[in-house]
Amino acid sequence: MHQQLARLLRLEGAPITIALVAVTALLGWLNPNFLGAGNLSSIIIQSIFILIIAVGMTFVLTAGAIDLSVGSVLGLSGGVTMLALSFGQPTAVAILAGLAVGALCGLINGLLITVLKLSDFIVTLATMGAAAGLLQIMAYYRPLRGGETDAFTWLAYGTLFGIPFPIVFGVLLVIVLTFLLQATTFGRQVRAAGMSPEAARFAGIDVDRVKLIVFVLSGLLASVSGVLLASRLASVQPALGRGYELQAIAAAVLGGTSLAGGRGSVAGAAIAALLLAAISAGLQIVGVDPTWYQVIVGTAILLAVAFHKWSDRFQERNIFQPLADNGANGKTRSGENSGPAGHGGSQAPRIQQAAIGTE
């Protein structure tokens, strides 16, 4: 029974999905209106903005880095888009301008980190401050609202086959990026670079190129979220995006991505973003005093992380321990290195196999 539960928990996104179901059931029991179709649809849409930057953060963390600038880049990209619209620019031009800002910020981060070898924490912290400052300057000189077109508003309120466009976009994004991370050579290189940069280089992986790409991807996805959020709000305030980077990191980690690098789950990050949105909306519906929001959400995150860690240990005890016992009894396969990486054996051969798709 324990081994069957351990196998269930090993499924990608299973622990955080169990947490989401438990929270949803609890909030639905406290207030049945929480489970209404309209409310659930609204929660999913609200989660999309964090989801988009969380899946980008998943790639960065998996590669062994961190990006603190995504919240400010989100706000700046949305502000540039609204600024262009307020000057009468076509919708496509305004959107491309916003996306270009995000990609450029990601490129700057990546170049400073990979070429100048600066700390990713310091670089993205500086970019976060610069992007937030630029947004405040723009908002000071010109209100970032007005000029919205029907096409721009459709991004947030339009539907495809009766489903809100943000939900359709979020689902497609998760599918594509899950495939990219789990089933392509680039995804294997991202995981290898985060697992051990030195061993990855020994295996022939250009770690700097991989990190540059993931930072550009993170900046681009932050700008996508900013454009969609600007469409939904029909305006951009100077503080837009503030604190979103912490929610993105929390969603990625809750979803199973390792802060140490080498392991990431796009689907898990998406489910975790939905969990955070559900908690926030649920607190409002059950009438909790807003001053307690941060305390309760923070506690919920700690409980979810604790549950995730427990599930990891439970899996190790009930799946990997029997394998270790077999090895101790001399039942390991001939020629197999039973020592863990870094203790009697190099990680390079394993990472080389991962890089060329033979893991």
C-alpha positions in Angstrom: 0.0 0.0 0.0 2.8 2.4 0.9 4.7 1.7 -2.3 1.5 2.3 -4.3 1.0 5.7 -2.6 4.7 6.5 -3.2 4.3 5.7 -6.9 1.3 8.0 -7.0 3.2 10.8 -5.3 6.0 10.4 -7.9 3.7 11.5 -10.7 4.6 15.0 -11.9 2.5 17.5 -10.0 0.7 14.9 -7.8 1.6 16.4 -4.4 0.6 19.9 -5.3 -2.6 18.6 -7.0 -3.6 16.8 -3.8 -3.0 20.1 -1.9 -5.2 22.0 -4.4 -8.0 19.5 -4.1 -7.8 19.6 -0.3 -7.9 23.4 -0.2 -10.7 23.6 -2.8 -12.8 21.1 -0.8 -12.2 23.0 2.5 -13.1 26.4 1.0 -16.1 24.8 -0.7 -17.3 23.4 2.6 -16.8 26.8 4.3 -18.8 28.6 1.6 -20.5 26.6 -1.2 -20.4 29.7 -3.4 -16.7 29.1 -3.8 -17.5 26.1 -6.0 -19.7 28.1 -8.4 -18.8 27.8 -12.1 -18.4 31.6 -12.4 -16.1 31.9 -9.4 -13.9 28.9 -10.4 -13.5 30.4 -13.9 -12.6 33.8 -12.3 -10.0 32.1 -10.1 -8.4 30.3 -13.0 -8.2 33.5 -15.0 -6.6 35.3 -12.1 -4.0 32.6 -11.7 -2.9 32.8 -15.3 -0.8 36.0 -14.7 1.2 34.3 -12.0 1.2 31.0 -13.9 2.9 32.6 -17.0 5.8 34.0 -15.0 6.0 30.9 -12.8 6.7 28.6 -15.7 9.4 31.0 -16.9 10.8 31.0 -13.4 10.8 27.2 -13.5 13.2 27.2 -16.4 15.5 29.7 -14.7 15.5 27.7 -11.4 16.0 24.4 -13.2 19.1 25.9 -14.9 20.5 26.7 -11.4 19.8 30.5 -11.4 17.1 32.9 -10.2 15.3 35.9 -11.7 14.0 38.5 -9.3 13.1 41.0 -12.0 10.0 39.3 -13.5 7.5 41.2 -11.5 8.9 44.6 -12.4 9.4 43.5 -16.0 5.8 42.5 -16.1 4.7 46.0 -15.0 7.1 47.8 -17.3 6.0 45.7 -20.3 2.3 46.4 -19.5 3.1 50.1 -19.1 5.0 50.3 -22.4 2.0 48.6 -24.2 -0.5 51.0 -22.6 1.8 54.0 -23.4 1.9 53.0 -27.1 -1.9 52.6 -27.2 -2.4 56.0 -25.6 -0.4 57.5 -28.4 -2.6 55.9 -31.0 -0.3 53.1 -32.1 -1.9 50.0 -33.7 -2.7 47.2 -31.3 -0.1 44.8 -32.9 2.7 47.5 -32.6 1.8 48.2 -29.0 1.8 44.5 -28.1 5.1 43.9 -29.9 6.6 46.9 -28.0 5.7 45.4 -24.7 7.0 42.0 -25.6 10.3 43.5 -26.9 10.8 45.2 -23.5 10.5 41.9 -21.7 12.8 40.0 -24.1 15.4 42.9 -23.9 15.4 42.8 -20.1 15.9 39.1 -20.2 18.7 39.5 -22.7 20.4 42.1 -20.5 20.1 39.9 -17.5 21.5 36.9 -19.4 24.5 38.8 -20.9 25.5 40.4 -17.6 25.4 36.9 -15.9 27.0 34.8 -18.7 29.5 37.3 -20.2 30.5 39.4 -17.3 30.0 36.5 -14.8 28.0 38.7 -12.4 25.8 37.1 -9.7 22.3 36.3 -11.0 20.8 37.5 -7.7 22.5 40.9 -7.9 21.9 41.4 -11.6 18.2 40.6 -11.5 17.7 42.6 -8.2 19.2 45.6 -10.0 17.0 45.0 -13.1 14.0 44.7 -10.8 14.7 48.2 -9.4 15.5 49.7 -12.8 12.3 48.4 -14.4 10.2 49.5 -11.5 11.7 52.9 -11.6 11.1 53.3 -15.4 7.5 52.4 -14.9 7.1 55.0 -12.2 8.7 57.6 -14.5 6.3 56.8 -17.3 3.3 56.9 -15.1 4.4 60.3 -13.6 4.6 62.0 -17.0 1.6 60.3 -18.7 -1.3 58.3 -17.3 -1.0 54.7 -18.6 -4.6 54.3 -19.7 -6.8 55.1 -22.6 -6.5 54.1 -26.2 -7.5 50.5 -25.7 -8.9 48.8 -28.8 -11.4 46.0 -29.1 -8.7 43.7 -30.2 -6.6 44.5 -27.1 -9.5 44.1 -24.8 -10.3 40.8 -26.4 -7.0 39.4 -25.1 -8.4 39.4 -21.5 -12.2 39.1 -22.1 -12.5 37.2 -25.4 -13.3 33.6 -25.8 -12.3 30.7 -28.0 -14.9 27.9 -28.4 -16.7 29.3 -25.4 -13.6 29.2 -23.2 -11.9 32.5 -22.0 -8.8 33.2 -24.1 -6.5 33.6 -21.1 -7.4 30.0 -20.0 -6.8 28.6 -23.5 -3.5 30.4 -23.7 -2.4 29.2 -20.3 -3.2 25.6 -21.1 -1.4 25.7 -24.4 1.6 27.4 -22.8 1.9 24.7 -20.1 1.7 21.9 -22.7 4.3 23.5 -25.0 6.8 24.3 -22.2 6.3 20.9 -20.5 7.3 19.3 -23.8 10.2 21.7 -24.2 11.6 20.9 -20.7 10.9 17.2 -20.5 11.1 15.9 -24.1 13.7 18.0 -26.0 17.5 18.2 -26.0 17.3 21.8 -24.8 15.3 20.8 -21.8 17.8 18.1 -20.9 20.5 20.6 -21.3 18.7 23.0 -18.9 18.4 20.2 -16.3 22.0 19.2 -16.8 23.3 22.8 -16.4 21.4 23.1 -13.1 22.5 19.7 -11.9 26.2 20.4 -12.2 27.5 23.2 -14.5 31.1 21.7 -14.4 30.0 18.3 -15.4 27.6 19.7 -18.1 30.5 21.6 -19.6 32.6 18.4 -19.6 29.7 16.8 -21.5 30.0 19.4 -24.2 27.0 21.6 -23.1 27.3 25.4 -23.6 26.0 26.3 -20.1 26.3 30.0 -20.7 24.1 29.7 -23.9 21.6 27.7 -22.0 21.3 30.3 -19.2 21.1 33.1 -21.7 18.2 31.5 -23.4 16.3 30.8 -20.2 16.7 34.4 -19.0 15.4 35.7 -22.3 12.5 33.2 -22.1 11.7 34.4 -18.5 11.7 38.0 -19.5 9.6 37.3 -22.6 7.0 35.4 -20.5 6.9 38.2 -17.9 6.1 40.6 -20.7 3.3 38.3 -22.0 1.8 38.3 -18.6 2.2 42.1 -18.4 0.4 42.6 -21.7 -2.5 40.3 -20.7 -2.8 42.0 -17.3 -2.8 45.5 -18.8 -5.6 44.3 -21.1 -7.7 43.0 -18.2 -7.2 46.1 -16.0 -7.4 48.6 -18.9 -4.7 50.6 -17.1 -1.3 50.2 -15.6 -0.4 51.6 -12.1 3.1 52.4 -11.0 3.2 49.5 -8.6 1.9 46.9 -11.1 3.8 43.6 -10.7 5.3 44.4 -7.3 5.7 41.1 -5.4 4.8 38.9 -8.3 8.4 37.6 -8.4 8.0 36.1 -5.0 4.7 34.5 -6.0 6.3 33.1 -9.1 9.2 31.6 -7.1 6.7 30.2 -4.6 4.6 28.6 -7.3 7.7 27.1 -9.0 9.0 25.6 -5.8 5.6 24.4 -4.6 5.2 22.7 -8.0 8.3 20.6 -7.5 11.1 22.8 -8.9 14.4 22.6 -6.9 16.0 25.8 -5.8 19.3 24.0 -6.2 18.7 23.4 -9.9 18.5 20.3 -12.0 14.8 19.5 -11.5 11.7 21.4 -12.6 8.0 20.9 -13.3 6.1 23.2 -15.6 2.8 21.5 -14.8 3.5 21.6 -11.1 4.2 25.3 -11.2 0.9 25.9 -13.1 -1.1 23.9 -10.5 0.7 25.8 -7.7 -0.2 29.1 -9.3 -3.8 28.0 -9.3 -3.5 27.0 -5.6 -2.3 30.4 -4.7 -5.1 32.1 -6.6 -7.7 29.7 -5.0 -6.4 30.5 -1.5 -6.6 34.3 -2.1 -10.1 34.1 -3.6 -11.3 31.7 -1.0 -10.2 34.0 1.8 -12.3 36.8 0.3 -15.4 34.6 -0.2 -15.4 33.2 3.4 -15.1 36.7 4.7 -11.6 36.7 6.2 -10.3 40.1 7.3 -7.9 41.3 4.5 -5.2 42.1 7.1 -4.8 38.4 7.6 -4.4 37.5 3.9 -0.6 37.5 3.9 -0.4 35.6 7.2 -2.7 32.8 6.0 -1.3 32.6 2.5 2.3 32.4 3.9 1.2 29.7 6.3 -0.5 27.8 3.5 2.7 28.0 1.4 4.7 26.6 4.4 2.2 23.8 4.8 2.3 23.0 1.1 6.1 22.9 1.1 6.2 20.7 4.2 3.7 18.3 2.5 5.9 18.3 -0.6 9.0 17.5 1.4 7.2 14.8 3.3 6.1 13.2 0.0 9.7 13.2 -1.2 10.9 11.4 1.9 8.0 9.0 1.8 8.9 8.1 -1.8 12.5 7.6 -0.9 11.6 5.3 2.0 9.1 3.2 0.0 10.7 3.1 -3.4 14.4 3.8 -3.4 15.2 2.2 0.0 14.3 -1.4 -1.3 16.6 -0.8 -4.3 19.4 0.3 -1.9 18.8 -2.9 0.2 19.2 -5.0 -2.9 22.4 -3.3 -3.7 23.7 -3.9 -0.2 23.0 -7.6 -0.6 25.1 -7.8 -3.8 22.2 -7.8 -6.2 23.2 -4.7 -8.2 23.7 -5.2 -11.9 27.1 -6.0 -13.1 29.3 -3.0 -13.7 26.8 -0.6 -12.2 28.3 2.2 -10.0 26.4 2.0 -6.7 28.0 5.0 -5.2 26.1 8.4 -5.3 27.3 11.2 -7.6 30.2 13.1 -5.9 31.1 10.0 -3.7 33.3 7.7 -5.8 31.9 8.5 -9.2 31.6 11.5 -11.6 28.3 13.0 -12.7 29.7 13.7 -16.2 28.8 10.4 -17.9 25.2 10.6 -16.6 24.9 14.3 -17.6 26.4 13.5 -21.0 23.8 10.9 -21.6 21.0 13.3 -20.6 22.4 16.0 -22.9 22.3 13.7 -26.0 18.9 12.3 -25.1 19.8 8.8 -23.8 18.9 9.2 -20.2 
